[in-house]
Amino acid sequence: MPQAAGAAPERAGRRILGIDPGLTRCGVGVVDVGAGRRCTLVEVGVVRTDVDAPLAERLHAIGTEIERLLDAHRPDAVSIERVFAEARNLNTVMGVAQITGIALREAARRGIPAELHTPSEVKAAVSGYGQADKAQVAEMVRRILRLREAPRPADAADALALAICGAFRSPIADIGPRRRAHGSTPVPERRPATRAQEAWLAAERSAKRGGRA
């Protein structure tokens, strides 16, 4: 079950709930991001369900925990992993889709915006490299959140990486020159991208070209 990071600091800036959906292990992580993109861990953990339990019970258990996190932490946004159908076997994809649907519904019920991010987008957001492996992502999560050790298991680290990606999403959307508003009035240029931000954008463009389910 999720664990809080000791006494939670006073909230400042944006709070993001990251969800790495999975029926057997669903990673969840809450992160605060403040000035200068300083990220702070609020809560992290993995919701586990018995593979032999009925599907309805497993979805209920995970959905109940997602509801608790939304109500307890009142995040400003939810960041969920988007999985392509070709990436895993059909049963896994179906389970991920079902949990994603639950998370999207519960966020919508509370008026909380939710975004889906591909693994490449998340890797680029936290490490600057869209092909980083799990160990590299976990280490970057540790550094960004200033933790003594990388979160375990990998599902927990992935959920925090998703939260960090969601936290960084808005600033990255402001990179590069803007188009003219309504085709007429010019809008001031946005600031140049860092190497990590450029990698994030490249991963996002690649995912869009690949065709999403």
C-alpha positions as CSV (number, residue, x, y, z in Angstrom):
1,M,0.0,0.0,0.0
2,P,1.1,3.6,-0.5
3,Q,3.4,5.2,2.0
4,A,3.5,8.9,2.9
5,A,6.9,10.6,3.0
6,G,6.8,11.3,6.7
7,A,5.3,14.6,7.7
8,A,4.1,16.2,4.4
9,P,5.4,19.8,3.9
10,E,3.1,22.7,3.5
11,R,1.6,22.6,0.0
12,A,3.0,25.1,-2.5
13,G,2.8,25.2,-6.2
14,R,1.1,22.3,-8.1
15,R,0.4,18.8,-6.9
16,I,0.4,15.9,-9.3
17,L,-0.9,12.3,-8.9
18,G,1.0,9.8,-11.1
19,I,-0.5,6.4,-11.9
20,D,1.3,3.5,-13.5
21,P,-1.7,1.3,-14.2
22,G,-1.5,-2.4,-13.7
23,L,-3.9,-5.1,-12.4
24,T,-1.4,-7.0,-10.3
25,R,0.7,-3.9,-9.3
26,C,-0.6,-0.4,-9.8
27,G,2.0,2.2,-8.9
28,V,0.8,5.5,-7.4
29,G,2.8,8.6,-6.5
30,V,2.0,12.1,-5.4
31,V,4.5,14.9,-6.0
32,D,4.4,18.7,-5.3
33,V,6.3,21.0,-7.6
34,G,7.1,24.5,-6.6
35,A,9.3,27.4,-7.6
36,G,12.2,26.5,-9.9
37,R,10.6,23.1,-10.5
38,R,11.6,21.9,-7.1
39,C,9.8,18.6,-6.6
40,T,8.9,17.1,-3.3
41,L,7.6,13.6,-2.5
42,V,4.2,13.5,-0.8
43,E,3.2,9.8,-1.0
44,V,4.2,6.8,-3.0
45,G,3.4,3.1,-3.1
46,V,2.0,0.2,-5.1
47,V,-1.5,-1.2,-4.9
48,R,-1.4,-5.0,-5.2
49,T,-4.2,-7.4,-6.1
50,D,-4.3,-11.2,-6.1
51,V,-4.1,-12.7,-9.6
52,D,-6.7,-15.3,-8.5
53,A,-9.3,-12.8,-7.3
54,P,-12.3,-12.0,-9.5
55,L,-11.7,-9.1,-11.9
56,A,-14.4,-7.0,-10.3
57,E,-12.8,-7.2,-6.9
58,R,-9.4,-6.3,-8.2
59,L,-10.7,-3.3,-10.0
60,H,-12.7,-2.3,-7.0
61,A,-9.6,-2.4,-4.8
62,I,-7.5,-0.3,-7.1
63,G,-10.4,2.1,-7.8
64,T,-10.9,2.6,-4.0
65,E,-7.2,3.5,-3.5
66,I,-7.3,5.9,-6.4
67,E,-10.4,7.6,-4.9
68,R,-8.6,7.8,-1.5
69,L,-5.5,9.5,-3.0
70,L,-7.7,12.0,-5.0
71,D,-9.7,12.9,-1.9
72,A,-6.8,12.9,0.6
73,H,-4.3,14.9,-1.6
74,R,-6.6,16.9,-3.9
75,P,-4.1,17.0,-6.8
76,D,-4.2,19.7,-9.4
77,A,-3.7,17.1,-12.1
78,V,-3.4,13.4,-12.7
79,S,-0.7,11.9,-15.0
80,I,-1.3,8.3,-16.3
81,E,0.8,6.1,-18.4
82,R,-0.5,5.5,-22.0
83,V,0.3,2.0,-23.2
84,F,0.2,1.1,-26.9
85,A,-1.7,-2.2,-27.7
86,E,1.4,-3.6,-29.5
87,A,3.6,-3.0,-26.4
88,R,2.2,-5.8,-24.3
89,N,0.0,-8.8,-24.4
90,L,-3.7,-8.4,-24.8
91,N,-4.6,-9.3,-21.2
92,T,-2.2,-6.7,-19.9
93,V,-3.5,-4.0,-22.2
94,M,-7.1,-4.7,-21.2
95,G,-6.2,-4.5,-17.5
96,V,-4.3,-1.2,-18.1
97,A,-7.2,0.2,-20.1
98,Q,-9.7,-0.7,-17.4
99,I,-7.7,0.9,-14.6
100,T,-7.0,4.0,-16.8
101,G,-10.8,4.3,-17.3
102,I,-11.4,4.2,-13.6
103,A,-8.7,6.8,-12.9
104,L,-10.0,9.1,-15.7
105,R,-13.6,8.8,-14.4
106,E,-12.7,9.6,-10.8
107,A,-10.6,12.5,-11.8
108,A,-13.4,13.9,-14.0
109,R,-15.9,13.5,-11.1
110,R,-13.7,15.9,-9.1
111,G,-13.0,18.3,-11.9
112,I,-9.3,17.3,-11.9
113,P,-7.6,17.4,-15.4
114,A,-5.9,14.2,-16.4
115,E,-3.3,13.5,-19.1
116,L,-1.9,10.3,-20.7
117,H,1.8,10.2,-21.3
118,T,3.8,7.6,-23.2
119,P,6.7,5.8,-21.6
120,S,9.1,7.7,-24.0
121,E,7.6,11.1,-23.0
122,V,8.0,10.2,-19.3
123,K,11.6,9.0,-19.7
124,A,12.5,12.2,-21.7
125,A,10.9,14.4,-19.1
126,V,12.8,13.0,-16.1
127,S,16.1,12.1,-17.8
128,G,16.4,14.0,-21.0
129,Y,16.6,10.7,-22.9
130,G,13.5,9.0,-24.4
131,Q,15.1,5.6,-24.4
132,A,16.4,5.5,-20.8
133,D,16.1,2.2,-19.0
134,K,14.1,1.7,-15.8
135,A,17.2,1.9,-13.6
136,Q,18.2,5.3,-15.1
137,V,14.6,6.6,-14.7
138,A,14.5,5.4,-11.1
139,E,17.8,7.1,-10.3
140,M,16.7,10.4,-11.9
141,V,13.5,10.2,-9.8
142,R,15.6,9.8,-6.7
143,R,17.7,12.8,-7.6
144,I,14.8,15.0,-8.6
145,L,13.0,14.2,-5.3
146,R,16.2,14.3,-3.3
147,L,15.6,10.8,-1.9
148,R,18.3,8.7,-0.1
149,E,17.5,5.7,-2.4
150,A,15.5,5.0,-5.6
151,P,11.9,4.1,-4.9
152,R,11.1,0.4,-5.1
153,P,9.6,-1.6,-6.7
154,A,9.8,-0.2,-10.2
155,D,6.1,0.5,-10.4
156,A,6.5,3.0,-7.6
157,A,9.4,4.7,-9.3
158,D,7.4,4.8,-12.6
159,A,4.4,6.4,-10.9
160,L,6.6,9.1,-9.5
161,A,8.2,9.6,-12.9
162,L,4.7,10.1,-14.3
163,A,3.9,12.6,-11.6
164,I,7.1,14.5,-12.4
165,C,6.3,14.4,-16.1
166,G,2.9,15.8,-15.4
167,A,4.5,18.5,-13.2
168,F,6.9,19.5,-15.9
169,R,4.2,19.3,-18.6
170,S,3.0,22.9,-18.5
171,P,6.4,24.6,-18.6
172,I,7.4,22.4,-21.6
173,A,4.2,23.4,-23.4
174,D,5.5,27.0,-23.3
175,I,8.7,26.2,-25.3
176,G,9.4,27.5,-28.7
177,P,7.8,30.2,-30.9
178,R,4.1,30.7,-30.6
179,R,1.7,30.8,-33.5
180,R,-0.3,33.9,-34.2
181,A,-3.5,34.0,-32.1
182,H,-6.5,33.6,-34.4
183,G,-4.2,34.0,-37.4
184,S,-3.6,37.7,-36.8
185,T,-2.2,39.1,-33.5
186,P,1.4,37.9,-32.9
187,V,2.1,36.4,-29.4
188,P,5.5,36.9,-27.8
189,E,8.1,34.1,-28.4
190,R,8.5,31.5,-25.7
191,R,11.8,30.7,-24.0
192,P,14.2,28.3,-25.7
193,A,14.2,24.7,-24.6
194,T,16.8,22.9,-22.5
195,R,18.3,19.6,-23.8
196,A,16.0,17.6,-21.5
197,Q,13.0,19.6,-22.8
198,E,14.0,19.1,-26.4
199,A,14.2,15.4,-25.8
200,W,10.8,15.4,-24.2
201,L,9.3,17.2,-27.2
202,A,11.0,14.8,-29.6
203,A,9.6,11.8,-27.7
204,E,6.1,13.4,-27.8
205,R,6.3,14.0,-31.6
206,S,7.5,10.5,-32.2
207,A,4.6,9.1,-30.2
208,K,2.1,11.1,-32.2
209,R,3.6,9.9,-35.5
210,G,3.5,6.3,-34.2
211,G,-0.3,6.3,-34.0
212,R,-2.0,6.0,-30.7
213,A,-4.7,3.5,-29.8
